[in-house]
């Protein structure tokens, strides 16, 4: 899944980003699907101990300029601070400064004039990086300059597109000059900050292969946790950053890489895992019966599953009518019922999830399940079964493509099998290719050499559709290009207020849906199982790793299955 900087900074691709996109300032109400029964019923919080997390994938480049997807995107909430932090309340993002959140570098911001296109941030004093060096406004300036530099090739460069310059007035005051006044200024001011003294001596085109990515224990961070040990493909041990403003209650967090969902469930039930991410939708009620003390946190409607049609690798996918026909062949409601998704998912019709108070358009309807209509479209576009082999062909070429998805996700393995069967019923042959998550993401985001892909994006909490849907968007993995959409995006981004921009964003979304560069399947909750031993968690629509310094363990057995790296040290 995608996690972009807006999926992070905007809790935002959205999207990664992630996605999610997916509550840095804590649990602020049941509407976000937060886990219940935490600290309020657990007695006084305790210090010490280890929490064990089960994640589907490993870390790759958890650094503000280069993170993509999860879990790297999730670690931005854990390892780095930005000028502001955010939460999600009543269908919109709310920004917090450091008096309310230790994850914010700034304690105050102001517009430099009543109609100003610049914002001045005054940073807290005496903040330090994990290596003891001071955090200053110059770190902020360097981060934005590096993100904007084409040679850096940062996936977060789109956050700098409307910024004219970033200047340090002194060590603790930074001014961001925007090209225009627009609603997303605070979002674009929320890029996680990287340590200049670590990376500035590296040429921009070499930053992506910096030696630190080969040994994450050497990463210098500003957040509550840093990497204490890392066994690639196996586990990550997070240890407290001694210079973070708040001392974490835990001694360490061990993240175990467990791609198989059934293994994550077994570990959760056995008590060898405290926090299991990405549980299958239908397992929560079953698990609660088997283990009454378990709770379940839901990142409500923060993700949407899709089939992406890569028009750059498959000629017929360049035709929106063909994409529409393939979508009409899919029985999404049937998939949701067959996989027992229940209230954990709902039909998706476009890029804006129902969690958006002002942007989700109920009038935007999903494609109907209409196999006969799909057959008529395919016939009209010249795809007919001329040799009676059950597969349509055109100019001697069969309608055949490869559908890519990732292993470690039983839902997707089930869905691709259903999709393959439903497309076969309209005369289209889909071959399935399964990749390990990191390899899948490499083909999707870096190489972009896939034909079709079943995946998911995190729902970015900002309105801006640029990253995924503009012609040059950093996350436009299918090569979608619409001058009309580009124009609407540009006009929306130039509006001074959200009230003026939102109708343009809704119109852009409607046009994107009309073109069907993706087949939207369903918006869904990411579900995390939480053991009765782990307290103080905050899982909401904003994300799962909010305020990890407040996590604590309430006694219970020693973690017998925790890896050796949990004891500290590097292997």
C-alpha positions in Angstrom: 0.0 0.0 0.0 1.1 3.5 -0.6 2.2 5.9 2.0 3.2 9.3 0.7 4.4 12.3 2.6 0.9 13.7 2.3 -0.3 10.4 3.5 2.2 11.1 6.3 2.5 14.8 6.4 -1.1 15.1 5.1 -1.6 11.7 6.5 -1.2 11.5 3.3 -1.4 9.7 -1.2 -3.1 10.3 -0.1 -2.6 8.5 -0.2 1.1 5.1 0.7 0.9 5.8 1.0 -0.3 4.0 3.3 -2.1 5.7 2.0 -3.6 4.8 4.2 -3.2 7.2 4.0 -4.2 6.5 8.1 -3.7 9.8 14.9 -0.6 11.6 15.7 -2.2 13.4 18.5 -4.0 10.5 20.1 -7.4 8.9 20.2 -10.0 11.6 19.8 -13.2 9.7 19.6 -14.9 6.4 18.6 -15.8 7.7 15.2 -12.3 6.9 14.0 -12.6 3.3 15.1 -10.1 3.4 18.0 -9.5 0.4 20.1 -11.3 0.5 23.4 -10.4 -0.5 26.9 -6.8 0.7 26.9 -5.4 2.8 29.6 -8.7 3.6 31.2 -9.2 0.1 32.5 -5.6 -1.0 33.0 -4.6 0.9 36.1 -1.5 3.1 36.4 0.9 2.9 33.4 4.1 1.1 34.0 7.6 1.6 32.7 9.8 -1.0 31.1 9.3 -4.1 29.1 9.0 -5.0 25.4 6.1 -4.8 23.0 6.1 -7.1 20.0 4.5 -6.1 16.8 3.7 -8.3 13.8 4.0 -6.5 10.4 3.6 -7.8 6.9 6.8 -6.3 5.5 10.3 -5.0 6.4 11.7 -1.5 6.5 13.5 -0.3 3.4 14.3 3.4 3.4 12.5 4.9 6.4 13.8 8.5 5.8 11.6 11.5 5.0 12.9 12.0 1.5 12.6 8.4 0.3 9.9 6.4 2.2 7.3 4.8 0.1 4.6 2.4 1.2 4.2 0.7 4.5 5.8 0.1 6.9 8.3 2.8 6.0 5.5 5.4 5.9 4.2 4.2 9.3 7.7 4.8 10.8 7.5 8.5 9.9 5.2 8.8 12.9 7.7 7.0 15.1 11.1 8.1 14.0 10.8 11.7 12.8 9.2 15.0 13.7 7.8 17.7 11.4 7.0 21.4 12.0 3.4 20.3 12.8 1.6 17.1 13.7 -1.9 16.2 12.8 -5.0 14.4 13.8 -8.3 13.6 12.0 -11.4 15.0 13.5 -15.0 15.3 12.1 -14.0 14.5 8.5 -11.0 16.8 8.2 -7.3 17.1 9.3 -6.5 19.2 12.4 -3.0 20.5 12.9 -1.2 20.5 16.2 1.8 22.4 17.4 4.3 21.3 20.1 2.3 22.4 23.1 -0.1 19.6 22.3 2.2 17.1 20.6 5.9 16.2 21.2 6.0 15.2 17.5 5.9 18.9 16.3 9.1 20.9 16.0 7.4 24.2 16.0 5.6 25.8 18.9 4.0 28.7 16.9 3.3 29.7 13.4 1.9 32.9 11.8 1.2 34.3 8.4 3.6 37.1 7.7 0.7 39.3 6.7 -3.1 39.3 6.3 -2.9 38.2 2.7 0.6 36.7 2.9 1.8 33.7 1.0 4.5 33.0 3.6 4.3 31.3 7.0 6.8 31.8 9.8 7.4 28.9 12.2 9.1 29.4 15.5 10.7 26.2 16.6 11.1 24.8 20.1 14.6 25.4 21.6 17.0 22.7 22.8 15.6 19.9 20.6 18.3 17.4 19.5 18.7 14.6 17.0 19.3 11.2 18.3 23.1 11.7 18.0 23.0 14.8 20.2 23.3 17.4 17.5 20.8 20.3 17.7 17.8 20.4 15.5 17.6 23.8 13.8 15.8 25.7 11.1 18.6 24.8 8.8 17.6 21.2 8.9 14.1 22.2 7.7 15.6 24.3 4.9 17.9 21.5 3.7 15.1 18.9 3.8 12.9 21.0 1.5 15.7 21.9 -0.8 16.7 18.3 -1.2 13.1 17.2 -1.7 12.7 19.8 -4.5 16.0 18.9 -6.2 15.2 16.7 -9.3 18.6 14.9 -8.8 17.4 13.7 -5.4 14.4 11.9 -7.1 12.4 12.1 -3.9 8.9 10.7 -4.0 7.9 13.6 -1.8 9.0 16.3 -4.3 5.3 17.1 -5.0 5.1 18.7 -1.6 7.5 21.4 -2.8 5.8 22.3 -6.1 3.9 25.3 -4.7 6.8 26.4 -2.5 9.0 29.3 -3.8 11.6 29.1 -1.1 12.3 28.1 2.5 14.6 30.4 4.6 16.1 30.3 8.0 15.9 33.6 9.8 17.9 32.2 12.6 18.5 28.8 14.2 15.0 28.6 15.5 12.9 30.5 13.0 12.0 29.2 9.5 9.9 30.9 6.9 8.2 29.0 4.1 7.4 31.2 1.1 4.6 29.8 -1.1 4.0 30.7 -4.7 0.3 31.4 -3.9 -2.1 31.3 -1.0 -4.0 28.0 -1.0 -5.8 25.7 1.5 -3.0 23.0 1.6 -0.2 25.3 2.8 -0.1 23.7 6.2 0.0 20.3 4.6 2.9 21.2 2.5 4.6 22.7 5.6 4.4 19.3 7.3 7.2 17.3 5.6 9.1 15.3 8.1 12.5 16.8 8.7 15.8 15.0 8.0 19.2 15.8 9.7 21.2 18.0 7.4 24.5 17.2 9.1 24.1 13.5 8.2 23.2 13.9 4.5 24.2 17.3 3.2 27.7 16.2 2.2 26.2 13.5 -0.1 25.5 14.6 -3.7 21.7 14.7 -4.3 21.8 11.9 -6.9 23.5 9.7 -4.4 21.2 10.3 -1.4 18.9 7.4 -2.4 21.7 5.0 -2.0 23.2 6.5 1.2 25.2 3.9 3.2 22.7 4.4 6.1 20.1 2.4 4.2 22.4 -0.6 4.5 22.5 -0.3 8.2 19.4 1.3 9.7 20.9 1.3 13.2 23.0 4.3 12.0 20.0 6.4 11.1 19.8 9.7 13.0 16.2 10.5 13.9 14.2 13.0 15.9 11.2 10.9 16.9 10.5 8.8 20.0 12.3 5.7 18.6 15.4 4.8 16.6 16.5 1.5 15.1 18.5 -0.4 17.7 18.9 -3.7 15.7 17.7 -4.9 12.3 17.8 -8.4 10.9 16.6 -7.9 7.3 13.5 -9.8 6.5 13.1 -10.9 10.1 12.8 -8.2 12.7 13.5 -4.6 13.7 14.2 -3.5 17.3 13.2 0.1 18.1 14.9 1.6 21.2 14.1 5.0 22.8 15.7 8.1 21.3 17.4 9.6 24.4 16.9 13.1 23.1 13.2 12.9 22.4 11.2 15.4 24.6 9.2 12.5 26.2 10.7 9.4 27.6 8.8 6.3 26.2 7.3 4.0 28.8 8.6 0.9 27.0 12.2 -0.2 26.9 11.8 -1.4 23.3 9.4 -2.3 20.5 10.3 -5.3 18.4 8.7 -5.4 15.0 8.7 -9.0 13.6 8.2 -9.4 9.9 5.5 -12.0 9.5 4.0 -11.9 5.9 1.5 -14.8 6.5 -1.7 -13.5 8.1 -2.5 -16.8 9.7 0.9 -16.9 11.4 0.2 -13.4 12.7 -3.1 -14.6 14.2 -1.5 -17.6 15.8 1.2 -15.5 17.3 -1.4 -13.0 18.7 -3.4 -15.8 20.2 -0.3 -17.4 21.7 0.7 -14.2 23.4 4.0 -14.0 21.5 2.8 -10.9 19.6 1.1 -7.9 21.2 0.1 -5.8 18.2 -0.8 -7.7 14.9 -1.3 -5.5 11.8 -3.5 -6.3 8.8 -5.8 -9.0 10.2 -8.4 -10.5 7.8 -11.8 -8.8 8.1 -13.7 -11.9 9.2 -11.3 -12.9 11.9 -12.0 -10.3 14.6 -15.3 -11.8 16.0 -13.7 -15.3 15.9 -10.6 -14.2 17.7 -12.6 -12.3 20.3 -14.5 -15.5 21.1 -11.2 -17.5 21.4 -9.4 -14.7 23.4 -11.9 -12.4 25.1 -9.2 -9.9 26.2 -8.2 -9.0 22.7 -9.2 -5.6 21.3 -9.2 -4.5 17.7 -8.2 -1.1 16.4 -9.6 0.0 13.0 -8.1 2.5 10.7 -11.6 3.2 9.3 -11.9 3.5 5.5 -8.3 4.6 5.3 -7.5 2.3 2.4 -9.0 1.4 -0.9 -8.4 -1.7 -3.0 -8.1 -1.4 -6.8 -7.1 -3.0 -10.0 -4.7 -0.6 -11.8 -4.5 -0.7 -15.6 -1.1 0.1 -16.9 -1.7 1.9 -20.2 2.1 2.1 -20.8 2.6 -1.6 -21.0 -0.8 -2.9 -22.5 -2.1 -1.2 -25.6 -5.7 -2.0 -25.1 -5.6 -0.4 -21.6 -5.2 2.9 -23.3 -8.9 2.8 -24.2 -11.2 3.9 -21.4 -14.0 1.9 -22.8 -11.9 -1.3 -22.4 -11.1 -0.4 -18.8 -14.8 0.2 -18.2 -15.7 -3.1 -19.7 -13.2 -5.0 -17.5 -14.6 -3.2 -14.4 -18.2 -4.0 -15.3 -17.3 -7.7 -15.5 -16.3 -7.6 -11.8 -18.9 -8.4 -9.2 -17.5 -6.4 -6.3 -20.5 -6.9 -4.0 -20.2 -10.6 -4.6 -16.5 -10.5 -3.7 -17.3 -8.6 -0.5 -20.0 -11.1 0.5 -17.9 -14.1 -0.4 -14.9 -12.9 1.7 -17.2 -11.9 4.6 -16.0 -8.3 4.7 -19.0 -7.2 6.7 -18.9 -3.6 7.9 -15.1 -3.5 7.5 -15.5 -2.5 3.9 -17.9 -0.7 1.4 -18.0 -0.3 -2.3 -15.6 2.3 -3.7 -16.4 4.7 -6.5 -13.4 7.0 -6.6 -10.4 8.5 -4.8 -12.2 10.2 -1.9 -13.2 7.9 0.9 -16.4 8.4 2.9 -14.3 9.7 5.8 -14.1 13.0 3.9 -16.8 15.3 5.2 -16.6 17.8 2.3 -15.1 15.8 -0.6 -16.8 12.4 -0.7 -19.6 12.6 -3.3 -22.4 10.1 -2.7 -23.7 10.7 -6.2 -20.6 9.2 -7.7 -21.7 5.7 -8.2 -19.5 2.6 -8.6 -19.6 0.7 -11.9 -22.5 -1.6 -12.2 -21.9 -5.4 -12.4 -22.9 -5.9 -15.9 -21.2 -8.8 -17.7 -23.5 -8.5 -20.7 -22.7 -4.8 -21.1 -19.0 -5.6 -20.8 -19.3 -8.1 -23.6 -21.1 -5.5 -25.8 -18.3 -3.0 -25.2 -15.6 -5.5 -26.0 -17.4 -6.6 -29.2 -17.8 -2.9 -30.3 -14.1 -2.3 -29.7 -13.2 -5.2 -32.1 -12.4 -7.9 -29.5 -14.2 -11.1 -30.7 -13.5 -14.8 -30.2 -12.7 -15.6 -33.8 -11.2 -19.1 -33.1 -13.8 -20.3 -30.5 -11.2 -20.9 -27.8 -13.1 -18.9 -25.2 -10.7 -15.9 -25.4 -11.4 -12.8 -27.4 -8.8 -11.7 -29.9 -8.2 -8.8 -32.2 -5.8 -8.8 -35.2 -4.7 -12.3 -34.2 -3.8 -11.2 -30.7 -5.6 -12.8 -27.8 -6.9 -10.5 -25.0 -4.5 -11.7 -22.3 -2.7 -9.9 -19.6 -0.9 -10.6 -16.3 -2.4 -9.5 -13.0 0.2 -8.8 -10.4 -0.4 -8.8 -6.6 1.6 -9.6 -3.4 1.9 -12.7 -1.3 1.2 -12.6 2.4 -2.3 -11.3 2.0 -4.9 -14.1 1.8 -7.6 -11.6 0.8 -5.8 -10.6 -2.3 -4.9 -14.1 -3.2 -8.7 -14.9 -3.0 -9.7 -11.8 -5.0 -7.3 -12.4 -7.9 -8.7 -15.9 -8.3 -12.3 -14.5 -8.4 -11.3 -11.7 -10.8 -9.6 -14.3 -13.1 -12.8 -16.3 -13.2 -15.1 -13.3 -13.8 -12.9 -11.9 -16.6 -12.8 -15.4 -18.2 -16.6 -15.3 -18.3 -16.5 -12.3 -20.7 -13.7 -13.8 -22.8 -10.6 -12.2 -21.2 -7.6 -14.2 -20.0 -5.8 -13.0 -16.9 -2.7 -14.7 -15.8 -1.8 -14.3 -12.1 1.7 -13.3 -10.9 2.4 -13.2 -7.1 5.4 -11.3 -5.6 6.7 -10.9 -2.1 5.6 -7.4 -0.9 8.9 -5.6 -1.4 9.2 -7.0 -4.9 5.6 -6.2 -5.7 6.1 -2.6 -4.7 9.3 -2.4 -6.7 7.5 -3.5 -9.8 4.6 -1.1 -9.1 6.4 2.0 -8.0 10.0 1.9 -9.3 10.0 -0.2 -12.5 6.4 0.3 -13.3 6.7 -2.7 -15.6 3.5 -4.4 -14.6 0.4 -4.9 -16.8 -2.3 -4.9 -14.2 -2.1 -4.9 -10.5 -4.3 -5.6 -7.5 -3.2 -3.5 -4.6 -4.4 -0.8 -2.3 -3.5 2.8 -1.5 -3.8 4.6 1.7 -6.4 7.4 1.6 -4.5 10.7 1.9 -6.2 13.2 4.2 -5.6 16.1 2.0 -7.8 17.0 -1.0 -4.9 17.3 -3.4 -5.1 14.7 -6.2 -1.8 15.7 -7.8 0.5 12.9 -6.6 -1.6 10.1 -8.2 -3.6 11.7 -10.9 -1.7 14.5 -12.6 0.1 13.5 -15.7 3.5 13.9 -14.0 2.4 12.7 -10.5 5.0 10.9 -8.5 2.5 8.1 -7.8 0.8 8.0 -11.2 1.9 4.4 -11.7 -0.5 3.7 -14.7 0.5 6.7 -16.8 -2.9 8.3 -16.6 -2.9 11.5 -18.6 -5.9 13.9 -18.9 -5.4 17.5 -19.9 -8.9 18.2 -18.4 -8.0 16.7 -15.1 -4.6 18.4 -15.1 -6.4 21.7 -15.6 -8.9 21.1 -12.8 -6.1 20.1 -10.4 -4.2 23.2 -11.2 -7.2 25.5 -10.8 -8.1 23.7 -7.5 -4.6 24.1 -6.1 -4.7 27.9 -6.9 -7.9 28.6 -4.9 -7.3 30.5 -1.7 -9.9 28.6 0.4 -11.1 25.0 0.7 -14.7 26.1 0.0 -13.6 27.4 -3.4 -11.3 24.5 -4.1 -13.5 21.6 -3.1 -16.0 21.7 -6.0 -13.0 21.5 -8.4 -11.6 18.6 -6.6 -14.9 16.8 -6.7 -15.2 17.5 -10.4 -11.7 16.2 -11.0 -12.5 13.0 -9.1 -15.7 12.5 -11.2 -13.7 12.9 -14.4 -11.1 10.4 -13.2 -13.8 7.9 -12.4 -15.3 8.4 -15.8 -12.0 7.5 -17.4 -11.5 4.4 -15.2 -7.7 4.3 -15.0 -8.4 2.0 -12.1 -11.3 -0.3 -11.3 -12.2 0.8 -7.8 -13.2 -2.2 -5.6 -13.9 -1.2 -2.0 -12.8 1.2 0.8 -11.8 -0.8 3.8 -10.5 -0.7 7.4 -7.1 -1.9 8.3 -7.6 -4.0 11.4 -5.0 -4.4 14.2 -5.3 -7.0 16.9 -4.1 -5.8 20.3 -3.3 -8.2 23.1 -4.7 -7.5 26.7 -1.0 -7.1 27.8 -0.4 -4.0 25.6 -1.9 -0.7 26.8 -2.0 3.0 25.7 -2.4 2.3 22.0 -4.2 4.8 19.7 -5.4 3.2 16.5 -7.7 5.5 14.5 -8.4 6.5 10.9 -5.2 8.5 11.1 -3.0 5.5 11.7 -1.9 2.8 14.0 1.4 4.1 15.5 0.3 7.3 17.1 1.9 8.3 20.4 3.9 5.1 20.7 5.8 6.7 23.6 2.6 6.1 25.6 2.5 2.3 25.0 3.1 0.2 28.0 2.8 -3.5 29.0 0.6 -4.6 31.9 2.7 -7.5 33.3 1.9 -10.9 31.7 4.3 -13.6 30.6 7.8 -12.8 29.2 7.8 -12.8 25.5 9.2 -16.2 24.8 9.1 -15.8 21.0 10.7 -12.4 20.9 13.9 -12.6 18.8 17.4 -12.3 20.2 17.7 -8.8 18.7 15.1 -7.6 21.2 17.9 -7.9 23.8 19.7 -5.0 22.1 22.8 -4.8 19.9 23.2 -5.2 16.2 23.6 -8.3 14.1 
